[in-house]
Amino acid sequence: QVQLVESGGGLVQAGGSLRLSCGASGRTFSIYAMGWFRQAPGKEREFVAAISWRGGSTYYADSVKGRFTIPRGNVKNTVYLQLNSLKPEETAVYYCAARAPRSGSYYEPSEYDYWGQGTQVTVSS
């Protein structure tokens, strides 16, 4: 099992920035990639960004390209989500996820095996 813990959410004005953190513990050797998803009230969970753990390749939703980045942390088994130029419609619970090696899409929630509890991001207009 892998345990994921997110932190860093909060309230920010439109155009502002936040940095979310996700720390992994447990059987971390089994992690192949990590990703961030978000879910707004009444909406489905949607892909935001992902990073391949070994190769470092990154993947982004079109809606966040150029504004969000997913750097790996200097602390082992930590990944961040840097959110810049935030918009009110991006208010959501942001979830960290991890997946074991498999040949599936990085963009689909069903391809991830482990999930954090989520952290709320609220963007005021």
DOVOFI-852874 format. One record per atom (N, C-alpha, C): residue number from 0; x, y, z. Coordinates in steps of 0.2 Angstrom, whole numbers. Layout:
# residues N
{atom NUM; {X; Y; Z}} ...
***
This chain:
# residues 125
{atom 0; {4; -6; 0}} {atom 0; {0; 0; 0}} {atom 0; {4; 6; 0}} {atom 1; {2; 11; -3}} {atom 1; {5; 18; -3}} {atom 1; {0; 23; 0}} {atom 2; {3; 27; 4}} {atom 2; {-1; 32; 8}} {atom 2; {1; 39; 5}} {atom 3; {-4; 43; 3}} {atom 3; {-3; 50; 0}} {atom 3; {-6; 55; 5}} {atom 4; {-2; 60; 6}} {atom 4; {-5; 66; 10}} {atom 4; {-4; 72; 7}} {atom 5; {-9; 76; 5}} {atom 5; {-8; 83; 2}} {atom 5; {-8; 88; 7}} {atom 6; {-6; 94; 5}} {atom 6; {-6; 100; 9}} {atom 6; {-5; 106; 5}} {atom 7; {-7; 112; 7}} {atom 7; {-5; 118; 4}} {atom 7; {-11; 121; 1}} {atom 8; {-17; 118; 1}} {atom 8; {-23; 122; -1}} {atom 8; {-25; 128; 3}} {atom 9; {-30; 132; 0}} {atom 9; {-32; 138; 4}} {atom 9; {-36; 142; -1}} {atom 10; {-37; 148; 2}} {atom 10; {-41; 153; -2}} {atom 10; {-36; 158; -5}} {atom 11; {-37; 160; -11}} {atom 11; {-33; 164; -15}} {atom 11; {-37; 168; -20}} {atom 12; {-35; 174; -21}} {atom 12; {-38; 179; -26}} {atom 12; {-37; 177; -33}} {atom 13; {-41; 178; -37}} {atom 13; {-40; 177; -45}} {atom 13; {-34; 180; -47}} {atom 14; {-30; 176; -51}} {atom 14; {-23; 178; -53}} {atom 14; {-18; 176; -48}} {atom 15; {-20; 174; -42}} {atom 15; {-14; 172; -37}} {atom 15; {-12; 165; -39}} {atom 16; {-7; 163; -34}} {atom 16; {-4; 157; -34}} {atom 16; {-4; 153; -28}} {atom 17; {-3; 147; -29}} {atom 17; {-3; 142; -23}} {atom 17; {2; 136; -25}} {atom 18; {5; 133; -20}} {atom 18; {9; 127; -21}} {atom 18; {6; 122; -17}} {atom 19; {4; 116; -20}} {atom 19; {1; 110; -16}} {atom 19; {7; 105; -16}} {atom 20; {7; 102; -10}} {atom 20; {12; 97; -9}} {atom 20; {9; 90; -8}} {atom 21; {12; 85; -10}} {atom 21; {10; 78; -9}} {atom 21; {16; 73; -7}} {atom 22; {15; 70; -1}} {atom 22; {20; 66; 1}} {atom 22; {18; 59; 1}} {atom 23; {22; 54; -2}} {atom 23; {20; 47; -2}} {atom 23; {24; 43; 3}} {atom 24; {21; 38; 6}} {atom 24; {24; 34; 11}} {atom 24; {22; 27; 10}} {atom 25; {25; 22; 13}} {atom 25; {23; 15; 12}} {atom 25; {27; 12; 6}} {atom 26; {24; 8; 2}} {atom 26; {27; 4; -3}} {atom 26; {29; 9; -9}} {atom 27; {33; 14; -8}} {atom 27; {34; 19; -13}} {atom 27; {38; 17; -19}} {atom 28; {42; 11; -18}} {atom 28; {45; 8; -24}} {atom 28; {41; 6; -29}} {atom 29; {34; 5; -28}} {atom 29; {30; 3; -33}} {atom 29; {27; 8; -37}} {atom 30; {29; 15; -35}} {atom 30; {26; 20; -39}} {atom 30; {29; 21; -45}} {atom 31; {25; 22; -51}} {atom 31; {27; 23; -57}} {atom 31; {26; 30; -60}} {atom 32; {21; 33; -57}} {atom 32; {19; 40; -59}} {atom 32; {15; 43; -54}} {atom 33; {15; 49; -53}} {atom 33; {10; 53; -49}} {atom 33; {7; 58; -53}} {atom 34; {1; 59; -50}} {atom 34; {-3; 64; -54}} {atom 34; {-8; 69; -49}} {atom 35; {-10; 74; -52}} {atom 35; {-15; 78; -48}} {atom 35; {-22; 78; -52}} {atom 36; {-27; 78; -48}} {atom 36; {-34; 78; -51}} {atom 36; {-37; 84; -47}} {atom 37; {-43; 86; -50}} {atom 37; {-47; 90; -46}} {atom 37; {-55; 89; -47}} {atom 38; {-59; 91; -42}} {atom 38; {-66; 89; -43}} {atom 38; {-70; 95; -39}} {atom 39; {-73; 98; -43}} {atom 39; {-78; 104; -41}} {atom 39; {-85; 101; -39}} {atom 40; {-88; 104; -35}} {atom 40; {-95; 102; -33}} {atom 40; {-99; 100; -39}} {atom 41; {-102; 94; -39}} {atom 41; {-107; 93; -45}} {atom 41; {-104; 91; -51}} {atom 42; {-97; 90; -51}} {atom 42; {-93; 89; -57}} {atom 42; {-89; 83; -57}} {atom 43; {-87; 80; -62}} {atom 43; {-83; 74; -62}} {atom 43; {-76; 76; -60}} {atom 44; {-72; 71; -57}} {atom 44; {-65; 72; -56}} {atom 44; {-61; 73; -63}} {atom 45; {-57; 78; -63}} {atom 45; {-54; 79; -70}} {atom 45; {-46; 79; -69}} {atom 46; {-43; 77; -74}} {atom 46; {-35; 77; -74}} {atom 46; {-33; 84; -74}} {atom 47; {-27; 85; -70}} {atom 47; {-24; 92; -70}} {atom 47; {-17; 91; -73}} {atom 48; {-13; 86; -70}} {atom 48; {-6; 86; -72}} {atom 48; {-3; 79; -69}} {atom 49; {2; 76; -72}} {atom 49; {5; 70; -70}} {atom 49; {13; 70; -72}} {atom 50; {17; 66; -68}} {atom 50; {24; 66; -69}} {atom 50; {26; 58; -69}} {atom 51; {30; 56; -74}} {atom 51; {33; 49; -73}} {atom 51; {38; 49; -68}} {atom 52; {38; 45; -64}} {atom 52; {43; 45; -58}} {atom 52; {50; 44; -60}} {atom 53; {51; 39; -65}} {atom 53; {58; 38; -67}} {atom 53; {60; 42; -73}} {atom 54; {57; 43; -78}} {atom 54; {59; 47; -83}} {atom 54; {58; 55; -82}} {atom 55; {53; 56; -78}} {atom 55; {52; 63; -77}} {atom 55; {48; 67; -82}} {atom 56; {45; 63; -87}} {atom 56; {40; 66; -92}} {atom 56; {34; 69; -88}} {atom 57; {32; 75; -90}} {atom 57; {26; 78; -87}} {atom 57; {20; 78; -92}} {atom 58; {14; 79; -90}} {atom 58; {8; 79; -94}} {atom 58; {4; 84; -91}} {atom 59; {0; 88; -95}} {atom 59; {-4; 93; -92}} {atom 59; {-11; 93; -96}} {atom 60; {-16; 95; -92}} {atom 60; {-22; 96; -96}} {atom 60; {-21; 103; -100}} {atom 61; {-25; 103; -105}} {atom 61; {-24; 109; -110}} {atom 61; {-26; 115; -106}} {atom 62; {-31; 115; -101}} {atom 62; {-33; 121; -98}} {atom 62; {-28; 124; -93}} {atom 63; {-23; 120; -91}} {atom 63; {-18; 122; -86}} {atom 63; {-11; 123; -89}} {atom 64; {-10; 121; -95}} {atom 64; {-3; 122; -98}} {atom 64; {-1; 129; -98}} {atom 65; {5; 130; -96}} {atom 65; {8; 137; -96}} {atom 65; {6; 140; -89}} {atom 66; {2; 138; -85}} {atom 66; {0; 141; -79}} {atom 66; {2; 136; -73}} {atom 67; {1; 130; -74}} {atom 67; {3; 125; -68}} {atom 67; {9; 121; -70}} {atom 68; {13; 119; -65}} {atom 68; {18; 114; -66}} {atom 68; {18; 109; -61}} {atom 69; {21; 103; -62}} {atom 69; {22; 98; -57}} {atom 69; {29; 96; -56}} {atom 70; {32; 100; -52}} {atom 70; {39; 98; -51}} {atom 70; {40; 93; -45}} {atom 71; {45; 89; -46}} {atom 71; {46; 84; -40}} {atom 71; {50; 88; -35}} {atom 72; {49; 86; -29}} {atom 72; {52; 89; -23}} {atom 72; {59; 86; -22}} {atom 73; {63; 90; -18}} {atom 73; {69; 88; -16}} {atom 73; {69; 83; -11}} {atom 74; {63; 83; -7}} {atom 74; {62; 78; -2}} {atom 74; {60; 71; -6}} {atom 75; {63; 66; -5}} {atom 75; {61; 60; -8}} {atom 75; {54; 58; -8}} {atom 76; {51; 56; -13}} {atom 76; {44; 54; -14}} {atom 76; {39; 59; -12}} {atom 77; {41; 65; -14}} {atom 77; {37; 71; -14}} {atom 77; {36; 74; -21}} {atom 78; {30; 76; -22}} {atom 78; {28; 80; -28}} {atom 78; {24; 86; -27}} {atom 79; {25; 91; -31}} {atom 79; {21; 97; -30}} {atom 79; {17; 99; -36}} {atom 80; {12; 103; -35}} {atom 80; {8; 106; -40}} {atom 80; {8; 114; -39}} {atom 81; {12; 117; -43}} {atom 81; {12; 124; -43}} {atom 81; {7; 127; -47}} {atom 82; {2; 131; -44}} {atom 82; {-4; 134; -48}} {atom 82; {-3; 141; -48}} {atom 83; {-2; 144; -54}} {atom 83; {-1; 151; -55}} {atom 83; {-7; 154; -59}} {atom 84; {-9; 160; -59}} {atom 84; {-14; 163; -63}} {atom 84; {-21; 160; -62}} {atom 85; {-22; 158; -56}} {atom 85; {-28; 154; -54}} {atom 85; {-35; 158; -56}} {atom 86; {-40; 154; -58}} {atom 86; {-46; 157; -60}} {atom 86; {-51; 155; -55}} {atom 87; {-57; 159; -54}} {atom 87; {-62; 156; -50}} {atom 87; {-65; 150; -51}} {atom 88; {-66; 148; -58}} {atom 88; {-68; 142; -60}} {atom 88; {-64; 136; -58}} {atom 89; {-58; 137; -56}} {atom 89; {-53; 132; -54}} {atom 89; {-54; 130; -46}} {atom 90; {-59; 133; -43}} {atom 90; {-61; 131; -36}} {atom 90; {-63; 124; -36}} {atom 91; {-59; 120; -32}} {atom 91; {-61; 113; -32}} {atom 91; {-57; 109; -26}} {atom 92; {-58; 103; -25}} {atom 92; {-54; 99; -21}} {atom 92; {-49; 96; -25}} {atom 93; {-42; 97; -24}} {atom 93; {-37; 94; -28}} {atom 93; {-34; 88; -24}} {atom 94; {-34; 83; -28}} {atom 94; {-31; 76; -26}} {atom 94; {-25; 74; -29}} {atom 95; {-21; 71; -25}} {atom 95; {-14; 68; -27}} {atom 95; {-16; 61; -28}} {atom 96; {-13; 58; -33}} {atom 96; {-14; 51; -35}} {atom 96; {-7; 48; -37}} {atom 97; {-7; 41; -36}} {atom 97; {-1; 37; -38}} {atom 97; {-3; 31; -42}} {atom 98; {1; 29; -46}} {atom 98; {0; 23; -50}} {atom 98; {6; 18; -50}} {atom 99; {4; 12; -51}} {atom 99; {9; 7; -52}} {atom 99; {11; 6; -59}} {atom 100; {16; 3; -61}} {atom 100; {18; 2; -68}} {atom 100; {12; -1; -72}} {atom 101; {10; 2; -77}} {atom 101; {5; -1; -82}} {atom 101; {5; 4; -88}} {atom 102; {2; 1; -93}} {atom 102; {2; 4; -100}} {atom 102; {-5; 7; -100}} {atom 103; {-6; 12; -97}} {atom 103; {-13; 16; -97}} {atom 103; {-12; 23; -98}} {atom 104; {-18; 27; -99}} {atom 104; {-17; 34; -100}} {atom 104; {-16; 37; -93}} {atom 105; {-12; 42; -93}} {atom 105; {-10; 46; -88}} {atom 105; {-16; 51; -86}} {atom 106; {-21; 51; -90}} {atom 106; {-26; 56; -90}} {atom 106; {-32; 54; -86}} {atom 107; {-33; 47; -85}} {atom 107; {-39; 44; -83}} {atom 107; {-38; 42; -75}} {atom 108; {-43; 45; -71}} {atom 108; {-43; 43; -64}} {atom 108; {-43; 36; -63}} {atom 109; {-46; 32; -67}} {atom 109; {-46; 24; -66}} {atom 109; {-40; 21; -67}} {atom 110; {-35; 24; -69}} {atom 110; {-28; 21; -70}} {atom 110; {-23; 23; -64}} {atom 111; {-26; 26; -59}} {atom 111; {-22; 27; -53}} {atom 111; {-24; 22; -47}} {atom 112; {-20; 20; -44}} {atom 112; {-21; 15; -38}} {atom 112; {-22; 18; -31}} {atom 113; {-19; 24; -30}} {atom 113; {-19; 26; -23}} {atom 113; {-21; 34; -24}} {atom 114; {-24; 36; -19}} {atom 114; {-27; 43; -19}} {atom 114; {-26; 46; -12}} {atom 115; {-24; 52; -12}} {atom 115; {-24; 56; -5}} {atom 115; {-31; 58; -3}} {atom 116; {-32; 62; 2}} {atom 116; {-38; 64; 5}} {atom 116; {-41; 70; 2}} {atom 117; {-37; 74; -2}} {atom 117; {-39; 80; -5}} {atom 117; {-37; 86; -1}} {atom 118; {-36; 91; -5}} {atom 118; {-35; 98; -1}} {atom 118; {-39; 103; -5}} {atom 119; {-43; 107; -2}} {atom 119; {-47; 112; -5}} {atom 119; {-43; 118; -7}} {atom 120; {-45; 120; -13}} {atom 120; {-42; 126; -16}} {atom 120; {-48; 131; -18}} {atom 121; {-49; 137; -15}} {atom 121; {-54; 141; -17}} {atom 121; {-51; 148; -20}} {atom 122; {-54; 149; -26}} {atom 122; {-51; 155; -29}} {atom 122; {-57; 160; -29}} {atom 123; {-56; 166; -26}} {atom 123; {-61; 171; -26}} {atom 123; {-60; 176; -32}} {atom 124; {-66; 179; -34}} {atom 124; {-66; 183; -40}} {atom 124; {-65; 191; -37}} 
***
